[in-house]
Amino acid sequence: MSKVTTQKKTQQSLGAMVYEQILAVIMDGTYALNTKLPSEALLCKEFNVSRPILREALARLREDELITSRRGSGSYVIKKPDNRVLQFSPISSIADIQRCFEFRSNLEAEAAALAAKRRTSAQLEAIEKAYEKMNDANASSKLATDEDFAFHLAITEAANNHFYNTVLELLEDSIRGGINITRNLSLLKPASRLQLVQQEHHAIVTAIKEGDSAAARAAMKNHLDSARIRMFEG
């Protein structure tokens, strides 16, 4: 591994650590909702990091809709995640889970688009059965992590390019971690939350069934981007 590559990986790792440290103080109220974060200079000093590393962390916090930047004014906290997130995952793994959602959003959107064009009747049936199993699980307020993962895996298999489902299988632990958090949080919300998530799944199934690649891509991307953001709803 080259020196430049090593430095980049170290910077990314430090950026993730600072992301999680700032997230922790937002969640505990140190940086309160609707208040301005300290200046970049003060944050660099507080977390003992360089400005590029801090900016990487702040960029991730903006992507996850936790803070917003106001020109000439600084960064402000716009969302305080529910502390119950930490019941289902340690703070030290949250950056990776969020970036896994981000990666999946692009990967699985393309897999869904291919599935709409290439799926066989048997593969469509497998997708629909996985969807129905989630319906059954929702009806009994079951966590349904297994059912949710099986649904997404069935779609990558229907893309008929083994690299898609191979990647999903390699990322299974991280993916299940994200599903576990979002579904646990959904079970703590009114029933309408699970209904919304299942509507997103239904849109994906419908697009694949109708052979509409563009709609399948958009539906999958919307679902995974929404799941990433829902993880931090207060």
C-alpha positions as CSV (number, residue, x, y, z in Angstrom):
1,M,0.0,0.0,0.0
2,S,1.4,3.4,-1.0
3,K,2.1,6.1,1.5
4,V,-0.6,8.3,0.0
5,T,-3.2,5.5,0.2
6,T,-2.3,4.9,3.8
7,Q,-2.6,8.6,4.7
8,K,-6.0,8.8,3.0
9,K,-7.3,5.7,4.9
10,T,-6.0,7.2,8.1
11,Q,-7.8,10.5,7.4
12,Q,-11.0,8.7,6.6
13,S,-10.8,6.8,9.8
14,L,-10.1,9.9,11.8
15,G,-13.0,11.7,10.0
16,A,-15.3,8.8,11.1
17,M,-14.1,9.1,14.7
18,V,-14.7,12.9,14.8
19,Y,-18.1,12.4,13.1
20,E,-19.1,10.0,15.9
21,Q,-17.7,12.3,18.6
22,I,-19.7,15.3,17.4
23,L,-22.7,13.0,17.0
24,A,-22.4,11.9,20.6
25,V,-22.3,15.5,21.9
26,I,-25.3,16.4,19.8
27,M,-27.2,13.4,21.2
28,D,-26.3,14.2,24.8
29,G,-27.4,17.9,24.3
30,T,-23.9,19.5,24.7
31,Y,-24.5,20.9,21.2
32,A,-28.2,21.7,21.5
33,L,-30.8,21.6,18.8
34,N,-31.0,24.8,16.7
35,T,-27.8,26.2,18.1
36,K,-24.6,27.0,16.4
37,L,-21.6,24.7,16.6
38,P,-18.3,26.2,17.7
39,S,-16.0,27.5,15.0
40,E,-13.9,25.2,12.9
41,A,-10.8,26.4,14.8
42,L,-12.3,25.6,18.2
43,L,-13.6,22.2,17.0
44,C,-10.2,21.3,15.6
45,K,-8.7,22.2,19.0
46,E,-11.4,20.3,20.9
47,F,-11.0,17.1,19.0
48,N,-7.3,17.5,18.3
49,V,-7.5,17.1,14.5
50,S,-6.6,19.0,11.4
51,R,-9.1,21.1,9.5
52,P,-9.4,18.7,6.5
53,I,-10.4,15.9,8.9
54,L,-12.9,18.1,10.7
55,R,-14.4,19.2,7.4
56,E,-14.8,15.6,6.4
57,A,-16.7,14.9,9.6
58,L,-18.9,18.0,9.2
59,A,-19.6,17.0,5.6
60,R,-20.9,13.6,6.8
61,L,-23.0,15.3,9.4
62,R,-24.6,17.5,6.7
63,E,-25.2,14.5,4.5
64,D,-27.1,12.8,7.3
65,E,-29.1,16.0,7.9
66,L,-27.9,16.5,11.4
67,I,-26.3,19.9,10.8
68,T,-26.6,22.6,8.2
69,S,-24.2,25.3,7.1
70,R,-25.2,28.9,6.8
71,R,-23.1,31.1,4.6
72,G,-21.0,33.5,6.7
73,S,-22.5,32.2,9.9
74,G,-21.2,28.6,10.5
75,S,-22.8,25.3,11.2
76,Y,-26.0,24.7,13.1
77,V,-27.6,21.6,14.7
78,I,-30.9,20.9,13.0
79,K,-31.7,17.4,14.3
80,K,-31.1,15.6,17.6
81,P,-31.3,11.9,17.1
82,D,-33.2,9.7,19.5
83,N,-30.9,8.4,22.2
84,R,-32.6,5.0,21.7
85,V,-30.4,4.5,18.6
86,L,-27.6,3.6,21.1
87,Q,-29.7,0.8,22.5
88,F,-29.3,-1.0,19.2
89,S,-25.8,0.0,18.1
90,P,-22.7,1.5,19.8
91,I,-21.7,5.0,18.8
92,S,-18.4,3.6,17.5
93,S,-20.1,1.8,14.7
94,I,-22.7,4.4,13.6
95,A,-20.4,6.1,11.0
96,D,-19.8,2.8,9.2
97,I,-23.5,1.9,9.3
98,Q,-24.4,5.3,7.7
99,R,-21.8,5.0,5.0
100,C,-23.0,1.5,4.3
101,F,-26.4,2.9,3.6
102,E,-24.8,5.4,1.4
103,F,-22.9,2.7,-0.5
104,R,-26.0,0.5,-0.8
105,S,-28.0,3.4,-2.2
106,N,-26.0,3.4,-5.4
107,L,-25.2,-0.3,-5.6
108,E,-28.7,-1.6,-5.0
109,A,-30.4,1.1,-7.1
110,E,-28.5,-0.3,-10.1
111,A,-29.2,-3.9,-9.1
112,A,-32.9,-3.0,-9.0
113,A,-32.7,-1.4,-12.4
114,L,-31.1,-4.5,-13.9
115,A,-33.6,-6.8,-12.1
116,A,-36.4,-4.9,-13.8
117,K,-34.9,-5.8,-17.2
118,R,-33.5,-9.2,-16.5
119,R,-35.5,-11.0,-13.8
120,T,-37.0,-14.3,-14.5
121,S,-40.5,-15.3,-13.4
122,A,-39.0,-17.4,-10.6
123,Q,-36.9,-14.5,-9.5
124,L,-39.9,-12.2,-9.4
125,E,-41.8,-14.7,-7.4
126,A,-38.9,-14.9,-4.9
127,I,-38.9,-11.1,-4.6
128,E,-42.7,-11.1,-4.1
129,K,-42.5,-13.9,-1.5
130,A,-39.8,-12.0,0.5
131,Y,-42.1,-8.9,0.4
132,E,-45.0,-10.8,1.7
133,K,-42.9,-12.3,4.5
134,M,-42.2,-8.7,5.6
135,N,-45.9,-8.0,5.5
136,D,-46.6,-10.9,7.7
137,A,-43.8,-9.9,10.1
138,N,-45.1,-6.3,10.3
139,A,-48.6,-7.6,11.1
140,S,-47.2,-9.3,14.2
141,S,-44.8,-6.5,15.1
142,K,-41.8,-8.8,14.5
143,L,-38.4,-7.3,14.0
144,A,-38.0,-8.9,10.5
145,T,-34.3,-8.2,10.0
146,D,-34.0,-11.6,8.3
147,E,-37.0,-10.9,6.0
148,D,-35.7,-7.5,5.1
149,F,-32.2,-8.7,4.2
150,A,-33.7,-11.6,2.2
151,F,-35.8,-9.1,0.2
152,H,-32.8,-7.0,-0.8
153,L,-30.7,-10.1,-1.6
154,A,-33.4,-11.5,-3.8
155,I,-33.3,-8.3,-5.9
156,T,-29.6,-8.4,-6.3
157,E,-29.9,-12.0,-7.4
158,A,-32.6,-11.0,-10.0
159,A,-30.0,-8.6,-11.5
160,N,-28.4,-11.7,-12.9
161,N,-24.9,-10.4,-12.3
162,H,-23.3,-12.4,-9.5
163,F,-21.1,-9.4,-8.3
164,Y,-24.2,-7.6,-6.9
165,N,-25.3,-10.4,-4.6
166,T,-21.7,-11.3,-3.8
167,V,-21.1,-7.8,-2.5
168,L,-24.4,-7.9,-0.5
169,E,-23.4,-11.2,1.1
170,L,-19.9,-9.8,2.0
171,L,-21.5,-6.8,3.6
172,E,-24.2,-8.9,5.4
173,D,-23.1,-8.0,8.9
174,S,-23.0,-4.3,8.3
175,I,-26.3,-4.4,6.3
176,R,-28.0,-6.3,9.1
177,G,-26.7,-3.8,11.6
178,G,-28.4,-1.0,9.7
179,I,-31.6,-2.9,9.2
180,N,-31.7,-3.9,12.9
181,I,-31.4,-0.3,14.0
182,T,-34.0,1.2,11.6
183,R,-36.5,-1.6,12.2
184,N,-36.2,-1.5,16.0
185,L,-36.7,2.3,15.8
186,S,-39.7,1.8,13.5
187,L,-41.3,-0.6,16.0
188,L,-41.1,2.2,18.6
189,K,-43.0,4.6,16.4
190,P,-46.7,4.5,15.4
191,A,-47.8,1.8,13.0
192,S,-47.7,4.3,10.1
193,R,-43.9,4.1,10.2
194,L,-43.7,0.5,9.2
195,Q,-46.5,1.1,6.7
196,L,-44.4,3.8,5.1
197,V,-41.3,1.6,4.9
198,Q,-43.4,-1.2,3.3
199,Q,-44.8,1.2,0.8
200,E,-41.3,1.9,-0.3
201,H,-40.6,-1.8,-0.7
202,H,-43.9,-2.1,-2.6
203,A,-42.8,0.6,-5.1
204,I,-39.6,-1.4,-5.7
205,V,-41.5,-4.6,-6.3
206,T,-44.0,-2.9,-8.6
207,A,-41.3,-1.3,-10.8
208,I,-39.4,-4.6,-11.1
209,K,-42.6,-6.4,-12.0
210,E,-43.5,-3.9,-14.6
211,G,-40.0,-4.0,-16.1
212,D,-39.5,-0.2,-15.5
213,S,-35.7,0.1,-14.8
214,A,-35.8,3.9,-14.1
215,A,-38.6,3.5,-11.6
216,A,-36.9,0.6,-9.9
217,R,-33.7,2.5,-9.6
218,A,-35.4,5.6,-8.2
219,A,-37.6,3.5,-5.8
220,M,-34.6,1.6,-4.4
221,K,-32.5,4.8,-4.0
222,N,-35.3,6.6,-2.3
223,H,-35.9,3.7,0.1
224,L,-32.2,3.4,1.2
225,D,-31.6,7.2,1.4
226,S,-34.8,7.5,3.5
227,A,-33.7,4.6,5.7
228,R,-30.4,6.4,6.4
229,I,-32.1,9.6,7.3
230,R,-34.8,7.9,9.4
231,M,-32.1,6.4,11.6
232,F,-31.5,9.9,13.0
233,E,-35.1,11.1,13.4
234,G,-35.6,12.5,16.8
